[in-house]
């Protein structure tokens, strides 16, 4: 599953082939991590680079981005807001970022402003 911002999207993420060039973002992850992943799993190097970039992008998501993304995903699955807010609140505690406790009202303010 691609993360919140797909690193394969040309408008996002780094370009591992051209670090340091003007107008080209720096690598979003250490190259040695991709090399290690390729060596330890047998994945081809380009696949390992893509996997590491996708994971790095996934874990760079802020609390606000996560709440907005999950709200849209759950609405698309025909979930109603009274079901969505408790699910998102529970998922926040399981994420990489240390999210402060948010009330349903605070969750609604993130989505609707």
C-alpha positions in Angstrom: 0.0 0.0 0.0 1.5 3.3 -0.9 1.8 5.8 1.9 0.2 9.1 2.3 2.4 10.7 -0.3 3.6 8.2 -2.9 7.3 8.6 -3.3 7.0 7.4 -7.0 5.0 10.5 -7.7 7.4 12.8 -9.6 6.2 15.8 -7.7 7.0 14.2 -4.3 9.8 12.5 -2.5 13.5 12.5 -3.4 15.3 11.4 -6.5 17.8 8.8 -5.5 19.6 9.0 -8.9 20.4 12.8 -8.8 21.3 13.9 -5.2 22.6 17.4 -4.9 21.5 18.7 -8.2 19.7 22.1 -8.3 16.0 21.6 -8.1 16.2 18.0 -7.1 15.4 17.0 -3.6 17.9 15.1 -1.5 17.6 11.4 -0.8 14.6 10.8 1.6 16.5 8.0 3.3 20.1 6.6 3.8 21.3 4.6 0.8 22.9 2.0 3.0 19.4 1.0 4.3 18.3 0.1 0.7 21.5 -1.8 0.2 21.0 -3.7 3.4 17.4 -4.5 2.5 18.4 -5.7 -0.9 21.2 -7.9 0.5 19.1 -9.3 3.4 16.0 -10.1 1.4 17.3 -10.8 -2.1 15.1 -8.0 -3.6 16.5 -6.3 -6.6 18.2 -3.0 -5.7 15.6 -0.8 -7.5 12.8 -2.5 -5.6 14.6 -2.1 -2.3 15.1 1.6 -3.0 11.4 2.0 -3.8 10.3 0.0 -0.7 12.6 2.1 1.6 11.4 5.4 0.0 7.7 4.3 0.4 8.2 3.4 4.0 10.1 6.6 4.8 7.3 8.6 3.1 4.6 6.7 5.1 6.3 7.4 8.4 6.8 11.1 7.6 3.1 11.7 7.7 2.0 14.2 10.4 -0.9 13.7 12.8 -3.0 16.1 10.8 -2.2 14.5 7.4 -3.0 11.1 8.9 -6.4 12.2 10.3 -7.4 13.8 7.0 -6.3 10.8 5.0 -8.0 8.2 7.2 -11.2 10.3 7.4 -11.4 10.3 3.6 -10.6 6.5 3.4 -13.2 5.6 5.9 -15.8 7.8 4.3 -15.1 6.1 1.0 -15.9 2.8 2.7 -19.3 4.2 3.6 -18.5 4.7 7.3 -20.3 7.5 9.1 -18.6 10.1 11.2 -19.9 8.7 14.5 -18.0 5.5 13.6 -15.0 7.3 12.1 -13.8 9.5 15.0 -13.4 6.6 17.6 -11.5 4.5 15.0 -9.1 7.4 14.1 -8.6 8.2 17.8 -7.7 4.5 18.5 -5.4 4.3 15.5 -3.4 7.4 16.5 -2.1 5.6 19.6 -0.7 2.8 17.3 1.2 5.1 14.9 4.9 5.8 14.8 4.4 9.5 15.8 3.7 10.2 19.4 0.3 11.8 19.0 -1.3 13.7 21.8 -4.7 12.6 22.9 -7.3 14.3 20.7 -11.0 14.6 21.4 -13.6 14.0 18.7 -14.1 17.8 18.5 -10.3 18.3 17.9 -10.4 15.5 15.2 -13.4 17.3 13.5 -11.5 20.6 13.6 -8.5 19.1 11.8 -10.7 17.8 9.0 -13.2 20.7 8.7 -11.1 23.6 10.0 
